[in-house]
Amino acid sequence: MRALPVDVPIVLGPFGGLSSIELTATVSELGGLGSFGLYGYDAGRIERTVTALRKRTAAPFALNLWLPRGDELSPDDSEASFAATVEALRPVFDELSLELPVRPARYLPPFGDQIEAVLEARPAVVSFVFGVPPRPVVDAAHERGIVVVGTATTVAEGLALQEGGVDVVVGTGMEAGGHRVSFLRAAEDSLVGLVALIPQLVDALDVPVIAAGGIADRRGVAAARALGAAGVQVGTAFLRTSVSAATDEHRAAIVSTSADGTVLTRAMSGRLGRGVPNRVLREIEASGVVAPFPVQNWLTGRFRTVASERGVADLQGFWAGQASLLTRDRADAEAVFAELAAGLSVPPRAP
């Protein structure tokens, strides 16, 4: 059985659009597994990212890909529906003095090109969200010595991933920030909390289970180990640090949001995700006009990027989990890692 190539079973959550070379390398060099999210990256950008990572560190790292679910372009993805969504967002573009976007030929690069570039790069680990990677992809990764990780929000998804040949399953509870990566049922019907999910995954699977969601300090790590997890994956606590790609406004939102202050929403991307509500999120939800993924994600990305560059907090997107407030005292990635590692003295419970 393949295992994660790490000394310390702490995995950096792969951020779609918010990963940084420095944070990924830092976690890996501390003995954990740094992860880099490749959402929206074409083959050339993947190659350049891997080159930068290897220039920064010789330690193992993971690359993360979103699997296509087949719903990326719905029957409603027409010029007319695109124009209607753009019109609903017109006040935001006007506020930033931006031209209205034109419908692109493609919203995302082909998955085949992405996976070919990742396999060519031969990272230590490749992780997937939103489904079971095709068996030929898993076999090709194994032939190259790459550990394959899948992500589950339910026991049924964990079993499907194991059947598909993955080496490790990340069990992500509903507390986690960012997108709900459910794939067998609707995300709204797959909201299982971490304390219920992890022991059931451990009991059902033969592969190691990594716990993700609501873990931000040693107490969360110790709890996950007591539930049987072989390790933990942590996102928000590292996203809050100075070496992530988050903006200062995003970091401020993380450290000022209570456990009941985040929301589940489709407003920013068209898929359900957990984040901190702000004015633009509320206005999009109030409009009642949300395009399917990836159209909505592409459209909001046109103004979110500019708002981030200009420091306009009300027009950015702030993904964050329910343990956000627990991150307030640690802005340094090394300090976050040390705090998490302090909870590893609890041995994992045998299934």
C-alpha positions as CSV (number, residue, x, y, z in Angstrom):
1,M,0.0,0.0,0.0
2,R,1.4,3.4,-1.0
3,A,1.5,6.0,1.7
4,L,2.1,9.8,1.7
5,P,5.9,10.5,1.5
6,V,6.0,12.7,4.6
7,D,7.6,12.6,8.0
8,V,4.7,14.5,9.6
9,P,1.1,13.7,8.6
10,I,0.0,17.3,8.0
11,V,-1.2,18.1,4.6
12,L,-1.7,21.6,3.2
13,G,-5.1,22.0,1.7
14,P,-4.9,22.7,-2.0
15,F,-6.4,26.1,-2.7
16,G,-8.0,26.7,-6.1
17,G,-6.6,30.1,-7.1
18,L,-5.0,30.9,-3.7
19,S,-2.0,28.5,-3.7
20,S,1.5,29.9,-3.4
21,I,4.9,28.5,-4.1
22,E,6.2,29.8,-0.8
23,L,3.5,28.2,1.4
24,T,3.6,24.9,-0.5
25,A,7.3,24.7,-0.2
26,T,7.3,25.8,3.5
27,V,4.9,23.0,4.6
28,S,6.9,20.4,2.6
29,E,10.2,21.5,4.1
30,L,8.8,21.3,7.6
31,G,8.1,17.6,7.0
32,G,4.5,17.8,5.9
33,L,3.0,17.7,2.5
34,G,2.6,21.0,0.7
35,S,-0.1,21.0,-1.9
36,F,-0.6,23.3,-4.9
37,G,-4.1,23.7,-6.5
38,L,-4.0,23.8,-10.3
39,Y,-7.6,24.9,-11.0
40,G,-7.7,26.7,-14.3
41,Y,-4.1,26.1,-15.1
42,D,-3.2,25.0,-18.7
43,A,-0.3,22.7,-19.4
44,G,2.2,25.5,-19.8
45,R,1.3,27.1,-16.6
46,I,1.5,23.8,-14.8
47,E,5.0,23.2,-16.1
48,R,6.1,26.7,-15.0
49,T,4.6,26.1,-11.5
50,V,6.4,22.8,-11.0
51,T,9.6,24.3,-12.2
52,A,9.2,27.1,-9.6
53,L,8.3,24.7,-6.9
54,R,11.4,22.5,-7.5
55,K,13.6,25.6,-7.7
56,R,12.3,26.5,-4.2
57,T,12.4,23.1,-2.6
58,A,13.6,19.5,-3.1
59,A,11.0,18.2,-0.7
60,P,8.0,16.1,-1.9
61,F,4.8,18.1,-2.8
62,A,1.3,17.4,-4.1
63,L,-0.4,18.8,-7.2
64,N,-4.2,19.0,-7.1
65,L,-6.7,18.8,-10.0
66,W,-10.4,19.2,-10.3
67,L,-12.0,16.3,-12.1
68,P,-14.6,17.3,-14.8
69,R,-18.1,16.2,-13.6
70,G,-19.9,16.6,-16.9
71,D,-22.0,19.4,-15.7
72,E,-19.5,22.1,-16.6
73,L,-21.7,23.3,-19.5
74,S,-25.4,23.0,-18.9
75,P,-28.1,23.3,-21.5
76,D,-28.6,26.9,-20.3
77,D,-25.1,27.8,-21.3
78,S,-26.2,30.0,-24.2
79,E,-25.3,33.4,-25.3
80,A,-28.6,34.6,-24.0
81,S,-28.2,33.1,-20.5
82,F,-24.6,34.4,-20.4
83,A,-25.8,37.9,-21.3
84,A,-28.5,37.7,-18.6
85,T,-25.9,36.8,-15.9
86,V,-23.6,39.6,-17.1
87,E,-26.4,42.0,-16.9
88,A,-27.2,41.0,-13.3
89,L,-23.5,41.6,-12.5
90,R,-23.4,45.0,-14.3
91,P,-23.4,47.1,-11.1
92,V,-20.3,45.4,-9.9
93,F,-18.4,45.9,-13.1
94,D,-19.6,49.5,-13.3
95,E,-18.4,50.1,-9.7
96,L,-14.9,49.0,-10.7
97,S,-15.1,50.8,-14.0
98,L,-14.6,47.6,-15.9
99,E,-15.9,46.7,-19.3
100,L,-18.5,43.9,-19.4
101,P,-16.9,40.6,-20.2
102,V,-17.5,38.8,-23.5
103,R,-18.3,35.1,-23.5
104,P,-15.1,33.1,-24.0
105,A,-14.5,30.2,-26.3
106,R,-13.6,28.0,-23.3
107,Y,-13.9,28.5,-19.5
108,L,-11.4,25.9,-18.4
109,P,-8.4,24.1,-20.0
110,P,-9.0,20.5,-21.2
111,F,-8.5,18.0,-18.3
112,G,-6.5,15.7,-20.6
113,D,-3.9,18.4,-21.1
114,Q,-3.7,19.1,-17.4
115,I,-3.3,15.5,-16.4
116,E,-0.7,14.9,-19.1
117,A,1.3,17.8,-17.7
118,V,1.0,16.6,-14.1
119,L,2.1,13.1,-15.0
120,E,5.0,14.4,-17.0
121,A,6.0,16.5,-13.9
122,R,6.0,13.4,-11.7
123,P,5.1,15.1,-8.4
124,A,5.3,12.9,-5.3
125,V,1.5,13.0,-4.9
126,V,-1.4,13.9,-7.2
127,S,-4.7,14.6,-5.5
128,F,-8.2,15.0,-7.0
129,V,-11.5,16.6,-6.0
130,F,-15.0,16.2,-7.4
131,G,-14.9,12.5,-8.3
132,V,-13.0,9.3,-8.9
133,P,-10.0,9.7,-11.2
134,P,-10.2,7.5,-14.4
135,R,-8.5,4.2,-13.8
136,P,-6.0,4.8,-16.7
137,V,-5.0,8.0,-14.9
138,V,-4.5,6.2,-11.6
139,D,-2.5,3.4,-13.3
140,A,-0.3,5.9,-15.2
141,A,0.4,7.7,-11.9
142,H,1.3,4.5,-10.1
143,E,3.6,3.5,-13.0
144,R,5.5,6.8,-12.3
145,G,5.6,6.2,-8.6
146,I,3.1,8.9,-7.8
147,V,0.8,8.5,-4.8
148,V,-2.9,9.1,-5.7
149,V,-5.2,10.9,-3.3
150,G,-9.0,11.3,-3.6
151,T,-11.5,13.4,-1.6
152,A,-14.7,12.2,-0.1
153,T,-17.6,13.9,1.7
154,T,-19.5,10.7,2.4
155,V,-18.7,7.0,3.1
156,A,-20.1,6.0,-0.3
157,E,-17.7,8.4,-2.0
158,G,-14.8,7.0,0.0
159,L,-15.7,3.5,-1.1
160,A,-16.0,4.6,-4.7
161,L,-12.5,6.1,-4.5
162,Q,-11.0,3.0,-2.9
163,E,-12.6,0.9,-5.6
164,G,-11.1,3.3,-8.2
165,G,-7.6,2.5,-6.9
166,V,-6.6,5.6,-4.9
167,D,-4.0,5.2,-2.2
168,V,-5.3,7.7,0.4
169,V,-8.7,9.2,1.0
170,V,-9.2,12.7,2.4
171,G,-12.5,12.8,4.3
172,T,-13.7,16.4,4.3
173,G,-16.4,17.4,6.7
174,M,-19.0,20.1,6.1
175,E,-17.0,22.5,8.4
176,A,-14.3,22.9,5.7
177,G,-13.9,26.2,3.8
178,G,-14.1,26.4,0.1
179,H,-16.0,24.2,-2.3
180,R,-18.0,21.1,-1.2
181,V,-16.4,18.5,-3.4
182,S,-19.3,16.0,-3.3
183,F,-19.8,13.9,-6.4
184,L,-22.2,11.0,-5.8
185,R,-25.1,13.2,-4.6
186,A,-25.8,16.9,-4.5
187,A,-23.5,18.9,-2.2
188,E,-26.6,20.0,-0.2
189,D,-27.3,16.3,0.5
190,S,-23.8,15.4,1.5
191,L,-23.2,17.7,4.4
192,V,-21.7,15.3,7.0
193,G,-19.7,16.7,9.9
194,L,-16.1,15.6,10.5
195,V,-16.7,13.8,13.8
196,A,-19.4,11.6,12.2
197,L,-17.5,11.2,8.9
198,I,-14.0,10.2,9.8
199,P,-14.6,7.1,12.0
200,Q,-17.1,5.8,9.5
201,L,-14.6,6.2,6.7
202,V,-11.9,4.5,8.8
203,D,-14.2,1.6,9.5
204,A,-15.3,1.2,5.9
205,L,-12.0,1.6,4.1
206,D,-8.7,-0.3,3.9
207,V,-6.7,2.8,2.7
208,P,-5.5,5.5,5.1
209,V,-7.9,8.4,5.8
210,I,-6.9,12.0,6.2
211,A,-9.2,14.3,8.1
212,A,-10.1,17.8,6.8
213,G,-12.5,20.4,7.9
214,G,-12.6,22.5,11.1
215,I,-9.0,21.6,12.1
216,A,-6.9,24.6,13.1
217,D,-5.0,23.7,16.2
218,R,-3.6,20.8,18.2
219,R,-7.0,20.0,19.7
220,G,-8.5,19.4,16.2
221,V,-5.5,17.2,15.2
222,A,-5.7,15.1,18.4
223,A,-9.5,14.7,17.9
224,A,-8.9,13.6,14.3
225,R,-6.3,11.0,15.4
226,A,-8.6,9.7,18.1
227,L,-11.3,9.2,15.4
228,G,-8.9,7.1,13.5
229,A,-7.4,9.5,11.0
230,A,-3.9,8.8,9.8
231,G,-3.3,12.5,9.4
232,V,-4.9,15.9,8.8
233,Q,-5.4,18.3,5.9
234,V,-5.6,22.0,6.9
235,G,-6.6,24.9,4.7
236,T,-7.9,28.0,6.4
237,A,-5.3,28.1,9.2
238,F,-2.5,28.2,6.5
239,L,-4.5,30.5,4.2
240,R,-4.5,33.1,7.0
241,T,-0.7,33.1,7.1
242,S,1.5,35.8,5.4
243,V,2.9,33.4,2.8
244,S,-0.4,32.4,1.3
245,A,-1.8,34.0,-1.8
246,A,-4.8,35.5,0.2
247,T,-5.2,39.2,0.2
248,D,-4.9,41.2,3.4
249,E,-8.7,41.7,3.3
250,H,-9.2,38.0,3.1
251,R,-6.9,37.3,6.0
252,A,-8.8,39.9,8.1
253,A,-12.1,38.3,7.2
254,I,-10.7,34.9,8.4
255,V,-9.5,36.1,11.8
256,S,-12.7,38.0,12.5
257,T,-15.3,35.4,11.6
258,S,-16.9,33.2,14.2
259,A,-17.9,29.6,13.8
260,D,-21.4,30.6,12.8
261,G,-20.3,33.5,10.6
262,T,-19.6,31.5,7.4
263,V,-22.2,30.6,4.9
264,L,-22.7,27.9,2.2
265,T,-23.3,29.6,-1.2
266,R,-23.3,29.1,-4.9
267,A,-23.0,32.9,-5.6
268,M,-19.3,33.0,-6.3
269,S,-18.8,30.0,-8.5
270,G,-22.0,28.2,-9.3
271,R,-21.0,25.3,-7.0
272,L,-21.7,25.2,-3.3
273,G,-18.8,26.5,-1.1
274,R,-18.2,27.8,2.4
275,G,-17.0,31.3,2.9
276,V,-17.4,34.6,4.7
277,P,-20.3,36.7,3.4
278,N,-19.7,40.2,2.1
279,R,-21.7,42.8,0.1
280,V,-21.2,41.3,-3.3
281,L,-22.1,37.8,-2.2
282,R,-25.3,39.1,-0.6
283,E,-26.2,41.1,-3.7
284,I,-25.7,38.2,-6.1
285,E,-27.8,35.9,-3.9
286,A,-30.5,38.7,-3.7
287,S,-30.5,39.0,-7.5
288,G,-31.5,35.3,-7.9
289,V,-29.3,35.1,-11.0
290,V,-26.5,32.6,-10.6
291,A,-25.1,30.8,-13.6
292,P,-23.9,27.2,-13.5
293,F,-20.3,26.4,-12.8
294,P,-17.9,27.2,-14.4
295,V,-19.7,30.2,-16.0
296,Q,-20.4,31.9,-12.7
297,N,-16.9,31.3,-11.4
298,W,-15.4,32.7,-14.6
299,L,-17.6,35.8,-14.5
300,T,-17.1,36.7,-10.9
301,G,-13.4,36.0,-11.4
302,R,-13.3,39.0,-13.8
303,F,-14.1,41.4,-11.0
304,R,-12.8,39.5,-8.0
305,T,-9.2,39.6,-9.4
306,V,-9.4,43.4,-9.9
307,A,-11.1,44.0,-6.5
308,S,-8.2,42.0,-4.9
309,E,-5.6,44.0,-6.7
310,R,-7.3,47.3,-5.5
311,G,-8.0,46.1,-2.0
312,V,-11.8,46.4,-2.3
313,A,-13.0,44.0,0.4
314,D,-16.7,44.1,-0.5
315,L,-16.1,42.8,-4.0
316,Q,-13.7,39.9,-3.3
317,G,-14.4,36.3,-2.5
318,F,-13.5,35.0,1.0
319,W,-13.4,31.2,1.3
320,A,-13.0,30.1,4.9
321,G,-14.0,27.3,7.2
322,Q,-15.8,27.2,10.5
323,A,-12.6,27.1,12.6
324,S,-11.5,30.5,11.2
325,L,-11.4,32.3,14.5
326,L,-9.0,29.7,15.9
327,T,-6.4,31.0,13.5
328,R,-6.2,34.5,14.9
329,D,-3.0,34.1,17.0
330,R,-0.8,32.5,14.3
331,A,0.1,34.5,11.2
332,D,3.3,32.5,10.6
333,A,3.2,29.3,8.6
334,E,5.9,27.7,10.8
335,A,3.9,28.5,13.9
336,V,0.7,27.0,12.4
337,F,2.6,23.9,11.5
338,A,4.2,23.6,15.0
339,E,0.8,24.1,16.7
340,L,-0.8,21.3,14.5
341,A,2.1,19.0,15.0
342,A,1.7,19.3,18.8
343,G,-1.5,17.3,18.5
344,L,0.0,14.3,16.8
345,S,1.1,12.6,20.0
346,V,-2.4,11.0,20.1
347,P,-2.1,7.7,18.2
348,P,-4.7,7.0,15.6
349,R,-7.5,4.7,16.7
350,A,-7.4,1.3,15.1
351,P,-10.5,0.6,13.0
